[in-house]
Amino acid sequence: MPYSLGVDLGTTFVAAAVAHASRVEMFTLGDRSVVMPAMVYARDDGSIVTGEAAQRRAISAPDRVGREFKRRLGDPTPVMLGGAPHVVTALLGTLLGDVIARVTDTEGAAPGRIVLTHPANWGPYRRELFEEVPQVAGVAQALMVTEPEAAAAHYAATRHLRDGDTVAVYDLGGGTFDATVLRKRAGTDGVGIDILGTPEGIERLGGVDFDDAIFAHVNYSLKGALSELDMSNPPTAVALARLRQDCVAAKEALSIDTETTIPVFLPQRYHDVRLTRAEFEDMIRAPIESTIGALVRTLRSAQVEPAALSAVLLVGGSSRIPLVARMITEALNRPTLIDAHPKYAVALGAAALAGEAPVQTTEAELAEDRAERVETVAALATSEVVGAARAAAPDRAEQVRGPSGPLEAVGTATRTDPPPPRAGQDGARPADASRTPPPLAGWSTEWSDATPPVPAARHRTRNRVLAAVAVLLVLAASVSYVLSQARTPQATDVDASVAAPLPSPVVLPPPAPAPAEVPRAIAASVPIPPVRGQVAVGKTPGFVAIAPNGKFAYIANRAAGVVTVVDTAISEVVATIPIPDGPPQYLAFAPDGHRLYVSVFNDPDRSINEVAVLDTQTNTVVTTIKVGSRPYALDVKPDGSEIYVPNHDSGTVSVIDTAANALVTDIRVKPNPHWVEFSQDGTQAYTANHESNVITVIDTATRSVAAEIPVEISPHSVAVHPTRPLVANVNYDSDSVTVIDTERQQVTAVVPVGTHPQDVTWSPDGRHLYATNVDSDNMTVISVDGYRVTATVPTGEAPTSVAVLPDGRQAYVTNLNSGTLTVLDLAG
C-alpha cells in the first residue's frame, strides 16, 4: 500500500512518521525508543554507524562519535571523527538514508513521498545545503517545510481549530529555538494555515545547552576538578563522555522529580553531585526568558496580542521542562499545550503533509529550480546595493518560499547563516572532505548577521496542495517593503513599483477522517493494585477527572489557580490551563468530552461562586455561570443536557442548562451538599449532605427530592455502580464507606477504611471500590464480594480524589500536599 514519510532530522534526535490512507503514526527507529539519537560513529574502515549503535560506542570511543553536528551545517570546517574529516551534509544524509532503509524494510516498499523539516530561522544558504541531504541519502526528491509548519499541521489534525483561531508555536528542541505565529483560515481545498509576521529563532539554544549548564554545575561543585583533567588520557575521555550522558539523564529526571543525583566517575575518584529542580531552573531561567522575548517579538511582528491567542503550542523535547510552560503562562497569561509527545509532533505533521502532497515533480523541474536558487545566492557576492540596503534596514528580514522550500533574506541578528562562498573557494559547499578548505584563522561558527539581503530573482509558482506559495525576493534597496500581516508600520513609504507580490499562504489539506475508535475491553480489576509511580502536577491538586475517551486526566490545582492536563498514555503533564476567576475546585466532563465544567470558589471571603465552562479543544474558558455559595463536586447528566451543582453553603443543588449555559433553577436539599452523581439512566441524582448525614435522592424529571437515606457521619462523596443498583459513599468523620441498595433505598453494607475518607469510586468492571483516605495517606480497596478490604495502598500526602480510566486499567489519585498524582495499575 502506498505511503508517505515525514522525517525530523533534529539536533539531538531523529524522528520519523508514516502516513497511510487513513492514519498517521510514528515509526519506531530505536531499540528502546521511538526516536533515535542523532549520532554517528566512524568505524576504522570508514563506514558510519548511526543512532543507538553509535550512542552505545560514545563512552568507549568518544573521539569517533559525532553528535549535534546539525548545528554546524554551513561551517566549512569538517567534523573530525577518529581523525578523519566528514562533511555535515554527508553525515545528515547518512542518518536520513538509514531512516529510509529501515522504513522501507518494514513497509516492504520505498515511501512514495518524503517531507523533511528544518528550523524556521534558517536562511537560504543553509536551506540550500540542507537540500543536498536527500541526494546524499539517494533520494531523488524530498519536499521541505519548516518545523513550525509541520507542528501546526499535526496540531490542526489532532485538535479542532475554528476559522480565525491563532496559535503561537514555541519550538524548543535540542539545539535551536523557533517562535512562529499561525492562524487558521478556511481554504478552498482544505484547511489553511497562514504564517503571520516574521518567525524568529535563536541559534544555539536548546537542550544541549542545558546539558552543558549541568556539566558546568558539576565542575563548579567539584571545585574545577573537571577542568584540570588531562583530556589526552583515554580513561579520562571515557569518564567525561559518561558524565555528559549522566547530565542529560539528570535534566530529564528533573522534569518529573524535584531533585536528582549525578554520579561522577573519574580516574581514581568518585563523587555524587546533588542537583535540585530549583537549582536547574536558576541555571536556565535567563535562556528561557530570551526565548519568551523572541516569542513576544514574533507576536508583535504579527500584530497579534497575547490575549488573541487560542493557545501556545509547545514543541520540541526541551519544551517539556516544567519551567517553560510556567514562564510562558506567567508572561502571556495564555494556556500552553504540550503535545503528548513533543519530540514526535514535527515528524507526525510532516508525514501528514507528505500524505497530502501532489505527485512529485520531474528532475528537469527540480534542476531548473536549483539553478535559479543558485543564481540568486551567487548574486549576493556582486550585488551593488548590499551596503545601502543593510544601512537602510539592518534589523529587518523577509521570509520567502521557493518552489522546493522556503527562502529568506537575512538581516537580523537572529538569522544566523554563514556567508556565501568566497572568491577562490571551490564552490559553496565541498562535496567531500578532500575539497573542504582548511579552517580559517579567527573563523567563528557564530555567523551573526553575516548574510546580506537577497536581491530579487525570478521563481515560478508551482501549484501544490502542500504549499501554494511564490518566492518573494525583494531588491536590497527596498527591504523596507512591509508584508501586510507580518510587518510593523515603517516611517518611510515603499515604492510600489519595486515591491514584489505577497506570498501565498501555506495551505494545509483537511485531515483524513479518523477511523472509528474501537472501545477497549474493560479490564478485570485486581484486589491489590500495584503503584506504578508518581507524577508531579503542581501545587494543591485537589481533584482529578478523566476525559470520556480516557486519553487525558484533568486536575484542579486549587491554590495554583490552574487546571493541569496529563496524557494518560505516558502519565506526563502536557498542558496547564489558567482559570481566570479563581481557584478551580471540582471538575465534570460533558459526555462527548468537548466541555469540562469547573466549579470555582474562593476561601475565605467566598466572593466567587461559579461554574467555568472550559473548551477542551482549545483549553480555554469560554464562559462562566453564577451559582450558589461554594459549589462542590458537580456532575453532568448522561445525555449532556444539564449540570447539577451542589452548593455547600447554600444548601441547594443548582440546575444548569448546557445548551444555554444558564442557571435554570435551584433544588433545596439538606445541609451541606458536597457531591452529586447521576444514575446511569439519568432519572435520579444522588447528593451527599455532609452536615445532615443523609444521601438525598433527586427525581430529575420533577427536580424535587424523592428520598433521603440515612448514612454514617459526614458523608462526603458518592459513586454510582456501573451496572448494578448500588451507590457507595464515604463518611468522612466515621472513617467508613457505606453501600446503598438504590431499589430498596437502604444501606446494605458499612466498611471501615482509613482516616477521613474523602472520595470513592468504582472500578469499571464493578468488582472493587476505591476510597482515598486524606489523613492516613492511603487508598482502601474494597471487594464487592462480601464487602471486604483487600488492600490498603500507600499514596502521596493527603489523597483527596481518585479517578479511573474507562477501560479500568489505570487510576490516578490526587495528593493535595505532595503536588503529585499516584498512578495505580488496577489490572495488575
N, C-alpha and C positions, 0 to 999 in steps of 0.2 A: 504494500500500500504506500503511495507517495507520501512523503512527509517533509517538513522543513525544520531547520536547525537554527537556534539562536545561541550565540556564544558571547560571554562576557569575559574577555581577557583582562583580568584585573591586575593590580599591582602585587597583591599577595595571594589571591585565589583565582582559579578559573572555574566558571560555572557554565553549564550547557543545558538547554531545554529543547525538547522536540515538540512540534505541533503536528498532530494528525487531524483528520477531518473534523472530529468532534471534541477534541481535548488538547490541552497543552500541559505538559508535565516535565518535571526535571529529569535529566538523565544522570544517573549516578556515575561519577568519574573516579571516585576514590574507593579504596578498600574499606575504609571506616567512615567515610563521609560522602555526602552527595557532591560536594565540590572537591577540587584537588588543589594543592599548593601550586602557586605559580613559581615553581623552582625547576632548575635543570642541573644535571650532573654530567660532567665531561669524563668519559672513560679514557683509559690510556690509548685506545685505538682511535680516539677522536669522535666516536659515536656519542650521542646525547641521550640521557635518560631523563624523564620528566616526572612531575607530580610527586606522589608519595614515595616512589622509589628513590627519587632524588633527595627528598626530605630525610629518608632513613640514613642516607650517607652523609648528611650535613654535619653530624658530630664527629665522625671518624675522619672525614676528608673535607674540612670546610673550605680549603683553597680551590677545590674543584666544583663547588656548588655555587650557582648563581641564583640570586633572588632579588626581587624588587627592581629588576632591570628595565621594566616598562617605564620607570621614571627617567631613564636615560635615553629614551627614544629621541634621536636628533643630535645627541652628543657624538662628535666624530671620534672620540676616544673609544676603542673597543672594550668589551667586557673580557677580563682575563680569567680564564678557568684552567687551572693546572698549568699555568704558564703560557697557554695558547690564547690568541685573540679571537673574539667572537663578536659579530655584529648583532645589535639588538633586534633588528628586523628578522634575522635568521633564527634567533632564539625564540622570538614570539611565533614565528612560522612553524618551528618545531613543536611548540606547545599546541598550536592550532591543528597541525597535522595529526598529532596523537589523539586529540579530541575527536576529530572527524573519523579517524580509523576505528576508534572504539565504538562510536555511534554506528558506523557502517557495519561493523562486525555484528553488533547486537540486532540492528534493524534488518540486516540482510541485504541492504542496498544503500547507495550513497544518498545523501539528502538532495531533494530537488532544488531547494533554495537555502541560502545561508545568509544570516544577518549578523554582522559584528558591531559591537558598540565601542564608543570611545568617550572620553571626558568632553563636556560641552565647551570647556575653555581652551581646547587645542586650536591652534591656528592652522593656516594652510600648509605650512612646512611639515609639521608632524602628521597632519592628515594625509599628505602625500606619501610620507614614509609608511604610515600605517596601511595604506592601500597595497604596499608590496607584501605585507604579511600573508594574505591568502595565496599570492603567487608562489611564495616560498613553500607553502603547505600543499601546493599542487592543485589549487582551486582556481578555475578559470575566472569566476566572478563571485563576489560577495557584496551585498548591499551594506552600507554603513549608516548607522544612526547614532545620535548622541545617547548617552546613558540616561539622562532625564526623560528623553522622549520614550525610550523603552520602558522606563519605570512608569511613566504616565499611561502607556498602553496597557500595562499589567493592571494598574490601578483602575482604569476605565473598564477593563474586562471583569474585574472581580468585585467592584463596588459601584453602586449606582451613582451616576453623576447627572445632575439636571443641566439643562441648557443654561449657559452662563455661569455655572459653578467655576470658581477659581481656586486652584490649589498651588501651593509652593512645594517644590521638590528640594529637599535638603539631603544631598548625597555626600556622605562622609565615609569614604572607603578606606582601603589600606594605605593608599599613597596620595590621593588627591581629594579636594573638596569642590563640589559644584552646587550652585544655587540657581534655580530656574523657576519662573512663574508660568503657569499653564492655565488656559481657560477652555472649557468645553463649549462647543457650538454644534448645531445641527448641520450635518453635511448632506449633500445630495445623494451620495452613495454610501453613507455610513456616519460614523461619529467623527467629529472634527476636534482636534486639539490644537489650539493656537499657542505658540510661544510668545509671551508678552515681554517687552522690554529686552534688556541685554543680559543673558545669563552670565554670571560671574563665577570665577573659580579661584581657588588658592592652590598654587602648585606646591608640592612637597609638604602637604599637611594631611595626615591620616593616621591610621592605626600604627604604622611602623614608627612614626614619630613619638607616639605614646609609649611604644615599647622601649624606644631609646631613653625616654624620660625615666622609666622604671629602672633601666640599666644604670643610668646616672645616679639614681637614688641609692641603688645597691653600692655603687662605687663610693658615694659620699658616706654611707653608713659604715663602710669598711675603711674609712679614712684614706681614700685614694689608693687602696691596695690594687685595684684592677689596672689603674694607670701605670703602675710600676712593673707590671708583668712583662716578661720577655716574650713578645709575640712570635719570635723566630723559633721558640721551643714548641715542638708539635704537641706535647701534652697540654701546654697552656692554651694553644689554639683550640684544641678539642674541648677543654674546660669552658672556655668562653663561648663557644658555639652552643654548648649545652645550656649555659646560663642564659643566653639570649632566648632560647626556646622556653625556658622556665619563666622569663619575664613576660613572654606572650601569654603563657598559661595563667600567670598572676593577673594580667589585665582582664582576661576573660572571666576569671573567677570572681573578680570584684564587681562584675555586672550582676551577680546573683548573691554575693556574700558581702559582709561588711569588713572582713579582713582576710589576709592570706599570708602564708609564709613562703619565702623564696629560698630554696636550698642553693648554696654556693659551694661547689666542689672545685677547689683549687689544688694544684700540686702541693702535697704535704699539709694541706689545710682544709678545714670545713667550717662553714658558717651558716647560720639561719638568719635571714633578714625579714623582719615583720613589716608588712605594708597594710595600712588601713584604707578603706574606701575614701575617707575624708582626706588623707594624705595624697592619694592618687588624684582626687578631684582638684586639689590645690595645684598639682603639677600641670593639669591640662586645662584649667579654667581659662587662662588667657588665650590659648589657641581656639578654644570653643567660642569665646567672646568674639574673636576675629571672624569666625565663620558666620556668626549671627549678624555681625556688621555687614558682611558680604551679602547675606540674605536680605537685610534691610535695604541695602543699596539697590539690590535687584528689584525689590518691590517698588522702590522709588522710580527706577527707570521704567518700570511697567505702569507707573501711575496707579498703583493698587495699594489701598490702605490695608493694614493687617486685619481690620475688622471685616473686610470684604472677602477674606479667605475662608473657604469651607473647612480647610484643614492644612496642616503642614505634613507632607508625606516624608517620612524618614526612610532613606535608602542607604544601603552600604552597611557592612558589618560593624563599623565603628559607631554607627548611629544607635546601636543597642546599649551603649553606655548610658546608665540612668541619668547622669548629669546633663546629657544632651537634651533630652525631652524636657527636663525640668527647666533648664535655662531658656529654651525656646518658648515654653509656655509662659514663663515669667516675663520675657521680653515682648511677646506679641499678644499674649492673652488669647491664644487660639489653640484648639485641640491638636495634638500630634498623633499621627498614625504610623506605627511601625508595622511593616508587613510581617506576616507570620515568620517569614524567612527573609530578612532584608538582603542577605547575600544572594538570594535567588531572584529577586524582583526584576532586575535588569535582564537576566537571561530569559525569564519567562515572557517578559514584554517583547524582547527581540524575537523570540520564537513565534509569538502571536503575530507580530508584524510580518515575519518571514512567511507564515502560513497564508497571509492575505496578499503577498506581493505578486506582481504580474510575472509573466513569463520572462526569463532572463533575456537581456539584450544581446546582440551579437558582438563578437570580438571586434568587428570593424567599428561599431558604435563606441565600444569601450576605448579603443585605440584613439579615436577622434577626440573623445572627452579628455583622455590623459594628455594628448598633445596640446589641447587648448589650455589645460591647467598648468602644464609645464611652461608653456609660453607666457602665461600670466606671472608665474613665480619668477621666471628669468627676467621679466621686465622690471622687477624690483631693483635690480642692480644698476639699471641705466635710467631709471625714472628721473626726470629733471625737476619734478615738482615735489620730491620727497621732503626736502628740507623745509620748504614753505609750508607744506601740509602739516608736518609734525610740529612746527612752531605755531601754526594756527589752531591745532586741536590735539595737544599731546595726550589728553586723557580720554579720548573718545574712541570707540571701536564699533564696527558694524559686523553683525553676524549675517553670513550669507550661505547659500547652499548651491552646490553644483550638481550635475546630473548623477554623480556617483556618491555624493555625500556633501556635508557642509563645508563651506569655505569661510574664511574670516579675515577681515582686515584688522591687524593687531596694533593697538596703540596705547593700551592701558597697562599699568603695572601688573595687573592680574592676568594678562595674557603673556605667557612665558614661552614663546617659541624661540629656537635658535635662529641665527641669521641665515640667509640664503648662501649657497656655495660661493666662495671667494674666487677671484680670478687666479688661475693657475692650479686650482684643485681639480682632481679627476672626477668631475661631476658632483652632484649634490649629495649623493648617498652611495658610498662604496658598496659594491655588490658582494665583496668578500674581504676577509681580513687583510689580504695582501695589498689591497687597494686603499686601505684605511690610512689616512695621513697620521703622522705621529702626533702625540699630544702637543698642543701649542702652549708655549710658556705663558703663564698667567691666565690660561683659559679657565673660565668658570662655567659650570653646568647650570648656574642660576641665570638663565637668559631673560633678564627683566627688561621689558620694553625694547627689545633688540630689533624687532622686525618693523620696517616702515609700513604704512598703509598700502594696501594692494591697489594698483591702478585698475581702471575699468578694463574689462575683457569680455569678449563675446562667448556666451554659452547658450546652448539650446535648452528649451524647456521640454522635458520628457514627461509624457502623461503616465503617472503611476498612481495606483491606489494607495501605496505606502506613503508617498510624499510627492505631491504635485507642486514643485517649487522651482523657481527660477533663480539663477545665480545673480547676486547683487554685488557688483564690483564698482565702486564709485571712484572717480578720479580723485587723486590725493588732495588736490586743491579744493575739493568740495566735500570733504569728510564731515562737515558740519550739517550735512543733509540729515533731516530728522525723520526717523520712522514714525509713522502716525501713532502707533501704540507702544512704542518702545523707547522714546526719547523724551527727555525733559526739554521745555522750550529753550531756544537759543536766543541770544541777544541780536544776532545778525540774521538777515534774511538769506534764503538759499535760492540760487538761480535755478529756476525750474528747468532751464534748457540743459543742465548737466546732471540733473537728478535722475537716477535710474528708477524703474518701477519697483514698487514694493514686492517682496517675495510672497508667493502664495503660501497660505498657512499649511501646516502639516495636517494631512487627513488620515485619521485612523479608521480602519474599517470597523463595522459593527462586530462585537464579539459573537462568535458562533454560539448558538443556543446550547447551554449545558445539558448534558443528558440527565434525565430524571434520576435523583438520588434514590438508591435502594436502602431503606432503613436497615441499620444493623440489627441483628437479633439481640434481644435483651439477654445480657449475661446472667448466669446464676451467681448470686451473691454468696460469699463465704462467711463463716461465723467469726473468723479472726482476720480482718483485712490488714495487710501489711502497709506500713508507711513508706511511701516512695520518695519523700523529700519535702523540703520547704521552699517556697517561692517568695522572695521579697517583693512586696507590693506597695510599699509606702506606709506612712503613718496611719494609725487608727482605722484599720479595715474592720468595719462593723458588720457588714452583710454581703453575702455573695449570691448571685443568681446566674443560672446557666441559660444561654440562648437556646431557643427551641431546637435548633439544628445541632446543638451540642458542641459547636466549634469554638465558642468563646465563653469565658466566665467574666462577668462584670462585678466589680467590687466597689461598694460605697465606702470611701475613706472619709470619715466624718470630719475630724478636725482639719484635715488637709483640704477639704472643700472640692474634692475631685472624685470622679469615677474612674477606676483603673480597669483596663481590659487585658485579660490573659488569654493567650492562644492555648486551648486545651490539648492540642496535638503535641506541643513542646513544653507546656507549662511555663511559659515565659510572658512577661509583660510586653504588650505590643502597642498600647495606646494609653494616654492619660487625658481625661476629658474634664475641663473645669466646669463646675456648677456655679453659675454667677451669683445666685441669690443667697447661697448659704450652704451649710453642711448637708450633704446627702445622707439619708438615714437608712431607707429600705428601698428595694427595687422589685419591679414586676414587669415581665415581658408580655407584649401582645402575642397572640398565638402565631402570627406569621414572622415574629422577630424583628419587624421593621421599626417598632417603637419600644422604648424602655421607659417605664413610668417610675419616677424617683420621688419619694416623699422627702420633704425638706422642712426642717425646723431648727431654730437656734436656741440654745440654752445660754444663760438663764432667763433672758428677758422675753423669749418666745414671741418676738415681734414678727417672725417669718413663719408662716404656716401654709404650705402649698405643695402641689404636685407638679414637678417639672417633667415635660414631655421631651424625651431625647430621641432624635432620629439616629438609628444605629447605622444607617448607610453613610452619613456624614459625620457622625459622632458629635452632633451639636444639639443644644437645647433649642427647640422651635417655639415653645410657648410654656406658660405656667398657668395653673388653675388654683385659686384660693380655696382652702378647705378649713376644717375646724382646727382647734389648738392641738399641736404636737401630733401630726399624722404619723402613725406607726406602719406596721407591715401590711401593705396593700396587696390586692390580687385583682387579676383581670378575668372576667367571665370567659368560659371556654369558647364562646362564639365571638369574643373580642368586642362585644358591643358596649360593655360597661366596666367600670372600675369601682371596686368597693374599697374605701379608705377608712380604717379605724382611727378616730381622733381621741387620743388618750385623755386629754384634759376636758374635752367637751362631752364625753360620754355619748358620742354619736358615731355612726358609720355614714360617710358621705358617698353618694352615688354619682358617678361622673359618666356622661355620655361621651364615648370616644370619638364619634363622628364629628361632634361639635366642639369637643374639648371644653365642655361646660358642666358645671355642677347642676344636677337635676333635683336632688333632694337630700335630706339627712334623715337617717333612721335612728331613733333613740334606743339605746341599749343600756345594760347595767354598767356601772363604772368599773374599771377604766379599760376600754377595749385596746388590746395590744396587737392583735393578729387577726387576719381574716383569710379564709381559703374556701374556694367553691367546691361543691361536689362535682363529680366527673361530668354529670349532665347539666350542671349549671342551675338546677332548680332550687338549690339551697346553698347558703353560705354559713360558715361557722366562725364565730369570733371567740377569742379567749379574753375574758373580762378579769383583769388582774386583781382588782381590789374586791371583786364580788364573788370570786371562787366558783364561777359558773362558765360553761360554754353555751353561748347563745346560738340558736338555730334561726336563721332568717329565711323566710319564704321570698324568693327573688321575684316571683310573679306579682305579689301584692306589696313587696318591700315592707314587710312587717315581721315582728318577732313571732316565730311559730312555737318555740320551746326554749327552756333553759335547763341545762343538765348540770347538776352539782358535781364538782370535782374536788381535788385537794386544794391546798393553799397556794394562791398566787399563780394561776395558770398564765403562761406567757406566750406560747406559740401553739399552733395546731397544724396537723398534716392529715390529708385525706388519703386513704389507701387507694392504690391504682386500680384495683379490680373488685375488692370486697367492700361491704357496707361497714367500714370501720373508720374512725377518726381517732388519732392519737394527739395528746397534748402533754407538754411538760408543766410541772408545778414547781415554780422557782423556789418557794420557801419550804416546800415539803420534800424537796430532793427526790422527786419521783416522776414517772411517766404514767399517764392514765390512758387506757384504751376504751373507746366508746363504741358500742353497737348502735349504729345510726337508725336501724329499723326499729329497735325497741327503745332507742334513746336512753340507754342505760350503760353504766360503766361495767365492763366485763373483766378488766384486769388493772392492777396497780403494780408497777415495777420500781423498786428503789434503784436510784442511779447515783451519780456523783453530786458534788456540791453546787447548788444553784444552777440547775439546767436551764438553758435559755432558748434552745431551738431543737426541733425534732423533725425528721423526715424519713420517708420510707425508701427502701431500695426499689427500683422499678419492677423487679420480679415479685415484690410484695412479701419476701421471706424475712426481712430484717428491718428493724428500726434503728436509727442513729440519733443519739441525743448528745448535744455538746454541753459540757459542764464548765461554766465560766470560771468558777473559783477553785476547781480541782485540776484544771489544765489537762482535761482528757475528754474522750468521747466514749460513751457507752453504746455497745452493740447489743441489741435485744432480738432474740429469735421469736418469730410469731408462733412457732411450735412450742406451746407451753409458756410463752412469755417469760423466758429465762434469759439472763445476761450471759452472753457468750464471750465477750471480750471488753476490756477497758483499754482503749488505745491512747497513748500519750500524744498530745498535740503541742502547739506553742502556748504562750501565756495568754490566758483569758479567751478561750474559744467561744465565739458568740453566735456563729451560724454554720450550717452545713448544707451543701448543695451537691446533687448527684447528676452525672451526665445521663441523657436519655437512654443510652444503651446499658447503663448500670455498671460500667467497667471502672469508673473512677469517680472520686468525690473530692471536694475541696472544703476545708474548714478555715474560716477566718479567725485569726488570732489577734485580738484587738491591741494588746500591749506589745506583742512581738513584731508587729508590722509584717506579718507573713501569712501565707496560705499553707496549710498542711495538705499534702497530696496523698490520697489513700487509694490503694488498688483493691476495689471491692470484689473483683473476681479472683483475687489471689494470684 
